[in-house]
Amino acid sequence: MKYVEELESGDFFNVDHHKYIMSTDVKSSGKRMTVSVQNGSIRWFSGDTICAIQDIYYRDEENNILLVKDSPPPESVAEALRKVEPKINPMR
């Protein structure tokens, strides 16, 4: 468990069974902006809010398991969509 003030941009965490990703935005009051993973809504948390950090992993084209936060950003939206496009194996 950590306090919201200890998180970095891009961290994925839970508060009261709701999942969020930390933004870079901070209010002058010290509240940090987050985006809900479930519905895309924005919520501001004070720095003393306790949360549980989780990591998100994915498999790349070579089947390596990589941490999303440590991955370089895609060069384009098309490249990002290509990487997450489901691979469909037609039944024969």
N, CA, C and O atoms as a GROMACS GRO file, in nm:
protein
  368
    1MET      N    1   0.084  -0.117   0.000
    1MET     CA    2   0.000   0.000   0.000
    1MET      C    3   0.089   0.125   0.000
    1MET      O    4   0.194   0.129   0.064
    2LYS      N    5   0.044   0.223  -0.073
    2LYS     CA    6   0.116   0.350  -0.081
    2LYS      C    7   0.017   0.465  -0.075
    2LYS      O    8  -0.104   0.447  -0.088
    3TYR      N    9   0.072   0.584  -0.055
    3TYR     CA   10  -0.008   0.705  -0.064
    3TYR      C   11  -0.006   0.755  -0.208
    3TYR      O   12   0.093   0.735  -0.279
    4VAL      N   13  -0.113   0.818  -0.250
    4VAL     CA   14  -0.122   0.872  -0.386
    4VAL      C   15  -0.006   0.966  -0.415
    4VAL      O   16   0.043   0.971  -0.528
    5GLU      N   17   0.039   1.042  -0.316
    5GLU     CA   18   0.150   1.137  -0.340
    5GLU      C   19   0.280   1.067  -0.377
    5GLU      O   20   0.371   1.131  -0.431
    6GLU      N   21   0.292   0.937  -0.350
    6GLU     CA   22   0.413   0.861  -0.383
    6GLU      C   23   0.411   0.805  -0.525
    6GLU      O   24   0.514   0.755  -0.572
    7LEU      N   25   0.297   0.812  -0.593
    7LEU     CA   26   0.285   0.751  -0.724
    7LEU      C   27   0.346   0.838  -0.833
    7LEU      O   28   0.361   0.959  -0.817
    8GLU      N   29   0.380   0.773  -0.944
    8GLU     CA   30   0.434   0.842  -1.061
    8GLU      C   31   0.329   0.839  -1.172
    8GLU      O   32   0.237   0.757  -1.169
    9SER      N   33   0.344   0.926  -1.267
    9SER     CA   34   0.253   0.927  -1.382
    9SER      C   35   0.258   0.792  -1.451
    9SER      O   36   0.366   0.735  -1.472
   10GLY      N   37   0.142   0.740  -1.486
   10GLY     CA   38   0.134   0.611  -1.552
   10GLY      C   39   0.116   0.494  -1.459
   10GLY      O   40   0.092   0.382  -1.505
   11ASP      N   41   0.126   0.516  -1.327
   11ASP     CA   42   0.104   0.407  -1.233
   11ASP      C   43  -0.042   0.364  -1.235
   11ASP      O   44  -0.132   0.447  -1.244
   12PHE      N   45  -0.064   0.234  -1.227
   12PHE     CA   46  -0.197   0.175  -1.223
   12PHE      C   47  -0.223   0.133  -1.080
   12PHE      O   48  -0.141   0.066  -1.019
   13PHE      N   49  -0.340   0.174  -1.024
   13PHE     CA   50  -0.365   0.145  -0.884
   13PHE      C   51  -0.515   0.129  -0.855
   13PHE      O   52  -0.599   0.166  -0.937
   14ASN      N   53  -0.545   0.074  -0.738
   14ASN     CA   54  -0.682   0.053  -0.692
   14ASN      C   55  -0.710   0.137  -0.569
   14ASN      O   56  -0.626   0.152  -0.481
   15VAL      N   57  -0.831   0.194  -0.564
   15VAL     CA   58  -0.883   0.260  -0.445
   15VAL      C   59  -1.027   0.214  -0.432
   15VAL      O   60  -1.109   0.237  -0.521
   16ASP      N   61  -1.060   0.149  -0.321
   16ASP     CA   62  -1.196   0.100  -0.296
   16ASP      C   63  -1.250   0.018  -0.413
   16ASP      O   64  -1.364   0.039  -0.456
   17HIS      N   65  -1.172  -0.074  -0.464
   17HIS     CA   66  -1.211  -0.165  -0.573
   17HIS      C   67  -1.236  -0.094  -0.706
   17HIS      O   68  -1.299  -0.151  -0.796
   18HIS      N   69  -1.188   0.029  -0.721
   18HIS     CA   70  -1.195   0.101  -0.849
   18HIS      C   71  -1.053   0.114  -0.901
   18HIS      O   72  -0.960   0.137  -0.824
   19LYS      N   73  -1.036   0.100  -1.032
   19LYS     CA   74  -0.902   0.100  -1.094
   19LYS      C   75  -0.876   0.233  -1.164
   19LYS      O   76  -0.962   0.284  -1.236
   20TYR      N   77  -0.757   0.288  -1.144
   20TYR     CA   78  -0.719   0.418  -1.200
   20TYR      C   79  -0.578   0.414  -1.255
   20TYR      O   80  -0.497   0.329  -1.220
   21ILE      N   81  -0.551   0.511  -1.343
   21ILE     CA   82  -0.416   0.537  -1.391
   21ILE      C   83  -0.382   0.681  -1.355
   21ILE      O   84  -0.462   0.772  -1.376
   22MET      N   85  -0.263   0.701  -1.299
   22MET     CA   86  -0.221   0.833  -1.254
   22MET      C   87  -0.182   0.921  -1.373
   22MET      O   88  -0.109   0.878  -1.462
   23SER      N   89  -0.230   1.043  -1.371
   23SER     CA   90  -0.199   1.142  -1.474
   23SER      C   91  -0.079   1.226  -1.430
   23SER      O   92  -0.025   1.206  -1.321
   24THR      N   93  -0.038   1.319  -1.514
   24THR     CA   94   0.069   1.412  -1.477
   24THR      C   95   0.014   1.539  -1.412
   24THR      O   96   0.090   1.619  -1.357
   25ASP      N   97  -0.118   1.558  -1.418
   25ASP     CA   98  -0.179   1.682  -1.370
   25ASP      C   99  -0.189   1.688  -1.218
   25ASP      O  100  -0.229   1.590  -1.154
   26VAL      N  101  -0.152   1.804  -1.162
   26VAL     CA  102  -0.160   1.826  -1.018
   26VAL      C  103  -0.221   1.965  -0.996
   26VAL      O  104  -0.179   2.062  -1.058
   27LYS      N  105  -0.321   1.973  -0.906
   27LYS     CA  106  -0.381   2.102  -0.871
   27LYS      C  107  -0.290   2.175  -0.774
   27LYS      O  108  -0.202   2.114  -0.712
   28SER      N  109  -0.312   2.305  -0.761
   28SER     CA  110  -0.231   2.383  -0.666
   28SER      C  111  -0.254   2.335  -0.523
   28SER      O  112  -0.170   2.357  -0.436
   29SER      N  113  -0.368   2.270  -0.497
   29SER     CA  114  -0.397   2.216  -0.364
   29SER      C  115  -0.321   2.086  -0.337
   29SER      O  116  -0.322   2.035  -0.225
   30GLY      N  117  -0.256   2.033  -0.442
   30GLY     CA  118  -0.180   1.909  -0.428
   30GLY      C  119  -0.256   1.786  -0.472
   30GLY      O  120  -0.199   1.676  -0.475
   31LYS      N  121  -0.383   1.801  -0.507
   31LYS     CA  122  -0.459   1.686  -0.554
   31LYS      C  123  -0.407   1.641  -0.690
   31LYS      O  124  -0.369   1.723  -0.773
   32ARG      N  125  -0.406   1.509  -0.711
   32ARG     CA  126  -0.354   1.451  -0.835
   32ARG      C  127  -0.469   1.399  -0.920
   32ARG      O  128  -0.563   1.338  -0.868
   33MET      N  129  -0.461   1.422  -1.050
   33MET     CA  130  -0.565   1.376  -1.141
   33MET      C  131  -0.540   1.232  -1.182
   33MET      O  132  -0.428   1.192  -1.211
   34THR      N  133  -0.649   1.154  -1.185
   34THR     CA  134  -0.643   1.015  -1.228
   34THR      C  135  -0.754   0.989  -1.329
   34THR      O  136  -0.851   1.065  -1.338
   35VAL      N  137  -0.739   0.882  -1.405
   35VAL     CA  138  -0.840   0.843  -1.503
   35VAL      C  139  -0.885   0.702  -1.468
   35VAL      O  140  -0.803   0.612  -1.451
   36SER      N  141  -1.017   0.683  -1.458
   36SER     CA  142  -1.073   0.552  -1.427
   36SER      C  143  -1.054   0.459  -1.547
   36SER      O  144  -1.081   0.497  -1.660
   37VAL      N  145  -1.007   0.338  -1.520
   37VAL     CA  146  -0.990   0.239  -1.625
   37VAL      C  147  -1.126   0.182  -1.664
   37VAL      O  148  -1.146   0.141  -1.779
   38GLN      N  149  -1.219   0.178  -1.570
   38GLN     CA  150  -1.349   0.118  -1.597
   38GLN      C  151  -1.438   0.203  -1.685
   38GLN      O  152  -1.506   0.150  -1.774
   39ASN      N  153  -1.441   0.336  -1.663
   39ASN     CA  154  -1.535   0.418  -1.740
   39ASN      C  155  -1.475   0.546  -1.799
   39ASN      O  156  -1.546   0.624  -1.863
   40GLY      N  157  -1.346   0.569  -1.781
   40GLY     CA  158  -1.280   0.684  -1.840
   40GLY      C  159  -1.303   0.816  -1.770
   40GLY      O  160  -1.258   0.920  -1.818
   41SER      N  161  -1.373   0.814  -1.657
   41SER     CA  162  -1.399   0.940  -1.585
   41SER      C  163  -1.274   0.987  -1.513
   41SER      O  164  -1.183   0.909  -1.485
   42ILE      N  165  -1.271   1.115  -1.484
   42ILE     CA  166  -1.157   1.177  -1.416
   42ILE      C  167  -1.191   1.194  -1.269
   42ILE      O  168  -1.303   1.231  -1.234
   43ARG      N  169  -1.093   1.168  -1.184
   43ARG     CA  170  -1.112   1.187  -1.040
   43ARG      C  171  -0.984   1.245  -0.982
   43ARG      O  172  -0.874   1.206  -1.020
   44TRP      N  173  -1.001   1.337  -0.888
   44TRP     CA  174  -0.888   1.400  -0.821
   44TRP      C  175  -0.872   1.338  -0.682
   44TRP      O  176  -0.969   1.332  -0.606
   45PHE      N  177  -0.752   1.293  -0.649
   45PHE     CA  178  -0.724   1.235  -0.518
   45PHE      C  179  -0.626   1.322  -0.442
   45PHE      O  180  -0.532   1.377  -0.499
   46SER      N  181  -0.648   1.334  -0.312
   46SER     CA  182  -0.551   1.405  -0.227
   46SER      C  183  -0.432   1.312  -0.206
   46SER      O  184  -0.443   1.190  -0.220
   47GLY      N  185  -0.319   1.370  -0.174
   47GLY     CA  186  -0.195   1.293  -0.160
   47GLY      C  187  -0.197   1.191  -0.048
   47GLY      O  188  -0.119   1.096  -0.051
   48ASP      N  189  -0.286   1.209   0.051
   48ASP     CA  190  -0.289   1.117   0.164
   48ASP      C  191  -0.385   0.999   0.144
   48ASP      O  192  -0.410   0.923   0.237
   49THR      N  193  -0.439   0.985   0.024
   49THR     CA  194  -0.526   0.871  -0.008
   49THR      C  195  -0.440   0.744  -0.020
   49THR      O  196  -0.339   0.744  -0.089
   50ILE      N  197  -0.483   0.639   0.048
   50ILE     CA  198  -0.409   0.513   0.043
   50ILE      C  199  -0.459   0.429  -0.073
   50ILE      O  200  -0.579   0.418  -0.096
   51CYS      N  201  -0.365   0.370  -0.148
   51CYS     CA  202  -0.401   0.291  -0.265
   51CYS      C  203  -0.311   0.169  -0.276
   51CYS      O  204  -0.207   0.160  -0.211
   52ALA      N  205  -0.352   0.076  -0.360
   52ALA     CA  206  -0.274  -0.044  -0.387
   52ALA      C  207  -0.226  -0.039  -0.532
   52ALA      O  208  -0.307  -0.033  -0.624
   53ILE      N  209  -0.095  -0.042  -0.550
   53ILE     CA  210  -0.038  -0.035  -0.685
   53ILE      C  211  -0.041  -0.174  -0.749
   53ILE      O  212  -0.018  -0.275  -0.682
   54GLN      N  213  -0.070  -0.178  -0.879
   54GLN     CA  214  -0.067  -0.301  -0.956
   54GLN      C  215   0.008  -0.274  -1.085
   54GLN      O  216   0.013  -0.160  -1.134
   55ASP      N  217   0.067  -0.377  -1.140
   55ASP     CA  218   0.137  -0.366  -1.268
   55ASP      C  219   0.050  -0.425  -1.378
   55ASP      O  220  -0.027  -0.518  -1.354
   56ILE      N  221   0.061  -0.370  -1.498
   56ILE     CA  222  -0.009  -0.421  -1.615
   56ILE      C  223   0.096  -0.473  -1.712
   56ILE      O  224   0.191  -0.403  -1.747
   57TYR      N  225   0.079  -0.597  -1.756
   57TYR     CA  226   0.172  -0.659  -1.849
   57TYR      C  227   0.101  -0.692  -1.980
   57TYR      O  228  -0.021  -0.703  -1.984
   58TYR      N  229   0.179  -0.707  -2.086
   58TYR     CA  230   0.125  -0.751  -2.214
   58TYR      C  231   0.229  -0.837  -2.284
   58TYR      O  232   0.346  -0.839  -2.246
   59ARG      N  233   0.185  -0.908  -2.387
   59ARG     CA  234   0.277  -0.988  -2.467
   59ARG      C  235   0.302  -0.915  -2.598
   59ARG      O  236   0.209  -0.871  -2.665
   60ASP      N  237   0.428  -0.904  -2.634
   60ASP     CA  238   0.461  -0.839  -2.761
   60ASP      C  239   0.453  -0.942  -2.874
   60ASP      O  240   0.414  -1.056  -2.853
   61GLU      N  241   0.491  -0.899  -2.994
   61GLU     CA  242   0.481  -0.985  -3.112
   61GLU      C  243   0.568  -1.109  -3.104
   61GLU      O  244   0.541  -1.209  -3.170
   62GLU      N  245   0.673  -1.104  -3.021
   62GLU     CA  246   0.763  -1.219  -3.007
   62GLU      C  247   0.730  -1.299  -2.882
   62GLU      O  248   0.809  -1.384  -2.839
   63ASN      N  249   0.614  -1.273  -2.823
   63ASN     CA  250   0.563  -1.344  -2.706
   63ASN      C  251   0.639  -1.313  -2.577
   63ASN      O  252   0.629  -1.389  -2.480
   64ASN      N  253   0.713  -1.204  -2.573
   64ASN     CA  254   0.778  -1.160  -2.450
   64ASN      C  255   0.675  -1.092  -2.362
   64ASN      O  256   0.588  -1.021  -2.412
   65ILE      N  257   0.684  -1.114  -2.232
   65ILE     CA  258   0.593  -1.047  -2.138
   65ILE      C  259   0.662  -0.920  -2.092
   65ILE      O  260   0.771  -0.924  -2.035
   66LEU      N  261   0.596  -0.805  -2.117
   66LEU     CA  262   0.655  -0.674  -2.087
   66LEU      C  263   0.564  -0.591  -1.999
   66LEU      O  264   0.441  -0.602  -2.007
   67LEU      N  265   0.623  -0.510  -1.915
   67LEU     CA  266   0.549  -0.416  -1.831
   67LEU      C  267   0.506  -0.298  -1.916
   67LEU      O  268   0.591  -0.235  -1.981
   68VAL      N  269   0.378  -0.265  -1.919
   68VAL     CA  270   0.326  -0.157  -2.002
   68VAL      C  271   0.395  -0.025  -1.971
   68VAL      O  272   0.433   0.048  -2.062
   69LYS      N  273   0.412   0.005  -1.843
   69LYS     CA  274   0.470   0.134  -1.803
   69LYS      C  275   0.612   0.154  -1.855
   69LYS      O  276   0.652   0.267  -1.885
   70ASP      N  277   0.690   0.046  -1.867
   70ASP     CA  278   0.829   0.056  -1.911
   70ASP      C  279   0.845   0.049  -2.062
   70ASP      O  280   0.957   0.062  -2.113
   71SER      N  281   0.736   0.027  -2.134
   71SER     CA  282   0.744   0.014  -2.279
   71SER      C  283   0.753   0.150  -2.346
   71SER      O  284   0.691   0.246  -2.301
   72PRO      N  285   0.830   0.159  -2.454
   72PRO     CA  286   0.837   0.287  -2.525
   72PRO      C  287   0.703   0.316  -2.592
   72PRO      O  288   0.632   0.224  -2.631
   73PRO      N  289   0.668   0.443  -2.606
   73PRO     CA  290   0.541   0.476  -2.670
   73PRO      C  291   0.544   0.437  -2.818
   73PRO      O  292   0.651   0.438  -2.880
   74PRO      N  293   0.428   0.404  -2.875
   74PRO     CA  294   0.425   0.369  -3.017
   74PRO      C  295   0.454   0.492  -3.102
   74PRO      O  296   0.432   0.605  -3.059
   75GLU      N  297   0.503   0.470  -3.223
   75GLU     CA  298   0.535   0.581  -3.313
   75GLU      C  299   0.409   0.645  -3.369
   75GLU      O  300   0.410   0.762  -3.407
   76SER      N  301   0.299   0.569  -3.376
   76SER     CA  302   0.174   0.622  -3.430
   76SER      C  303   0.056   0.548  -3.368
   76SER      O  304   0.072   0.444  -3.304
   77VAL      N  305  -0.062   0.603  -3.388
   77VAL     CA  306  -0.183   0.537  -3.340
   77VAL      C  307  -0.202   0.404  -3.413
   77VAL      O  308  -0.244   0.306  -3.352
   78ALA      N  309  -0.172   0.402  -3.543
   78ALA     CA  310  -0.187   0.279  -3.620
   78ALA      C  311  -0.099   0.167  -3.563
   78ALA      O  312  -0.141   0.052  -3.555
   79GLU      N  313   0.024   0.202  -3.523
   79GLU     CA  314   0.113   0.102  -3.465
   79GLU      C  315   0.058   0.051  -3.332
   79GLU      O  316   0.064  -0.068  -3.304
   80ALA      N  317   0.005   0.141  -3.250
   80ALA     CA  318  -0.053   0.102  -3.121
   80ALA      C  319  -0.171   0.008  -3.141
   80ALA      O  320  -0.183  -0.093  -3.071
   81LEU      N  321  -0.257   0.040  -3.236
   81LEU     CA  322  -0.374  -0.045  -3.262
   81LEU      C  323  -0.333  -0.181  -3.318
   81LEU      O  324  -0.394  -0.283  -3.285
   82ARG      N  325  -0.230  -0.182  -3.400
   82ARG     CA  326  -0.182  -0.309  -3.456
   82ARG      C  327  -0.131  -0.400  -3.345
   82ARG      O  328  -0.151  -0.521  -3.351
   83LYS      N  329  -0.066  -0.344  -3.245
   83LYS     CA  330  -0.010  -0.424  -3.136
   83LYS      C  331  -0.118  -0.484  -3.047
   83LYS      O  332  -0.098  -0.593  -2.992
   84VAL      N  333  -0.229  -0.417  -3.032
   84VAL     CA  334  -0.334  -0.469  -2.944
   84VAL      C  335  -0.444  -0.541  -3.019
   84VAL      O  336  -0.535  -0.597  -2.958
   85GLU      N  337  -0.438  -0.542  -3.152
   85GLU     CA  338  -0.539  -0.610  -3.233
   85GLU      C  339  -0.534  -0.760  -3.201
   85GLU      O  340  -0.428  -0.821  -3.206
   86PRO      N  341  -0.650  -0.818  -3.170
   86PRO     CA  342  -0.649  -0.961  -3.137
   86PRO      C  343  -0.609  -1.046  -3.256
   86PRO      O  344  -0.644  -1.017  -3.370
   87LYS      N  345  -0.535  -1.149  -3.228
   87LYS     CA  346  -0.495  -1.242  -3.332
   87LYS      C  347  -0.604  -1.349  -3.343
   87LYS      O  348  -0.630  -1.421  -3.246
   88ILE      N  349  -0.667  -1.359  -3.456
   88ILE     CA  350  -0.776  -1.454  -3.474
   88ILE      C  351  -0.725  -1.571  -3.555
   88ILE      O  352  -0.673  -1.555  -3.666
   89ASN      N  353  -0.742  -1.688  -3.499
   89ASN     CA  354  -0.703  -1.811  -3.568
   89ASN      C  355  -0.828  -1.874  -3.626
   89ASN      O  356  -0.911  -1.925  -3.551
   90PRO      N  357  -0.845  -1.871  -3.758
   90PRO     CA  358  -0.966  -1.930  -3.816
   90PRO      C  359  -0.967  -2.081  -3.795
   90PRO      O  360  -0.865  -2.149  -3.805
   91MET      N  361  -1.086  -2.130  -3.767
   91MET     CA  362  -1.100  -2.275  -3.749
   91MET      C  363  -1.096  -2.344  -3.886
   91MET      O  364  -1.155  -2.293  -3.981
   92ARG      N  365  -1.031  -2.455  -3.896
   92ARG     CA  366  -1.018  -2.524  -4.023
   92ARG      C  367  -1.099  -2.649  -4.023
   92ARG      O  368  -1.100  -2.721  -4.123
   0.00000   0.00000   0.00000
